[in-house]
Amino acid sequence: MEVALLLVVLLLGVVSGHPSCYSNDGDSSLKVFHISSPCSPFRPKTPLSWAETVLQMQADDHTRLAYLSSLVAGRSFVPIGSGRQLIQSPTYIVRAKIGTPPQTLLMALDTSADIAMVPCAGCLGCTSAPFAFAKSTTFKPIDCAAAQCKQVQNTNCLGTTCLMNMTYGASSIAANLGQDNITLATDSVAGYSFGCIQKAVGSSLPAQGVLGLGRGPLSLISQSKTLYKSIFSYCLPSFKSPNFAGTLRLGPNGQPKNMKYTPLLANPRRPSLYYVKLIGIKVGPKLVNIPPTAFALNPSNGAGTIIDSGTVFTRLVTPAYTAVRDEFRRRMGRNAVVSSLGGFDTCYTVPINKQVPTMTFLFDGAELSMKQENFLIYSSAGGVTCLAMSASPSLNVIANMQQQNHRIVFDLANSRIGISAETCS
């Protein structure tokens, strides 16, 4: 079914009636669902054609890339992506509970966001079921003099309440900074700080909640250091999996014992993002000839390589992408007719079997070895196959399609990221 491809909406609310949606999270481990999961109440009701779906994903990725590029260039300080990205970018979600008594939310994972953002009761312009903060006995607004207010850009005060104002795309958002208890699996984090959205204006609105997993001071990982020891991991399910369920594992318990790690790098322009040292790419067994400058971290302009959970298709700077694409085409043979689909410039109507069985991203100390399902996207009828990556003007982004069915460990305490294959669908 064509709708089984990655589809696009951000969600918050109650889970559907699918039996597996109600299975309990536990032991600091949460189920991760794709937006197309039977557990997603906001999965698209009207199926798109395969081509329409791919084009929509590309458009949303383009918006996400523009947002990430603005962050690393220092042109934007908003804690989350553009409104269009928040509504339409493909995403993975987990179940969280906020408040006392707890209210269940399905929040989107975002490794490139820090502070969580939740539409709250009384929000003007919000389109989703809000968090009823007045019904929570443990909710309280954050005072302007509090340290958290100083850790967020573009804040002001209304009386003593700390307010956040964000403008991006065609939308403007106003939120109060608040605190409440958040429960993940069986763990509770008291006094969790987040943005409680009060007003949203424009055509690109953040319809649902975001759970920020970045490296900043107000991310979940920073606010739960005592509990989770600054370590988490996820295994993202393939969108072709019938159950669409992976896991988000919080804290050191249950993390893989034997895996290879690559150091985390720091970019002072955007310290929240997960920069890594990409040193090479293999297409099949061949190491592609790519100039080292294509991968180099440049603090002055934010160039380098990041791992991101919200982008679908990997983006490589033009010299790297061109070299990878040309080697892929070479292995397909001179007589294979190349076509394009939107932003994908390497598509075929002939079967791709043994020509390119694998692709490997080589990092300093670790590697991401991918099967065809991680770098090829197929029409459901099998008529068209495209290389599922494209060029970027300045930033390499290792995206979630390429991460699927791998355990990615974010070990901030030891400043490293671990990578290992794992069937998690």
Sequence and secondary structure as in RCSB ss.txt:
>XXXX:A:sequence
MEVALLLVVLLLGVVSGHPSCYSNDGDSSLKVFHISSPCSPFRPKTPLSWAETVLQMQADDHTRLAYLSSLVAGR
SFVPIGSGRQLIQSPTYIVRAKIGTPPQTLLMALDTSADIAMVPCAGCLGCTSAPFAFAKSTTFKPIDCAAAQCK
QVQNTNCLGTTCLMNMTYGASSIAANLGQDNITLATDSVAGYSFGCIQKAVGSSLPAQGVLGLGRGPLSLISQSK
TLYKSIFSYCLPSFKSPNFAGTLRLGPNGQPKNMKYTPLLANPRRPSLYYVKLIGIKVGPKLVNIPPTAFALNPS
NGAGTIIDSGTVFTRLVTPAYTAVRDEFRRRMGRNAVVSSLGGFDTCYTVPINKQVPTMTFLFDGAELSMKQENF
LIYSSAGGVTCLAMSASPSLNVIANMQQQNHRIVFDLANSRIGISAETCS
>XXXX:A:secstr
 GGGS       S   S GGGGS  BTTEEEEEETTSTT TTS SS   HHHHHHHHHHHHHHHHHHHHHHHTTS
   SS  HHHHHHS  EEEEEEETTTTEEEEEEEETT  SEEEEEEEEES  S  B GGG TT EE BTTSHHHH
TSSSEEEETTEEEEEEEETTEEEEEEEEEEEEEETTEEEEEEEEEEEEEEEESS   S EEE SSSTTSHHHHTH
HHHTTEEEEE   TT SS EEEEEESSTT  SS EEEEEE  TT TTS EE EEEEEETTEE    GGGT  BTT
TTBEEEE SS SSEEEEHHHHHHHHHHHHHHH TTS  EEETTEEEEESS  SSSS EEEEEESS EEEEEHHHH
EEE TTSS EEE EEEESSEEEE HHHHTTEEEEEETTTTEEEEEE    
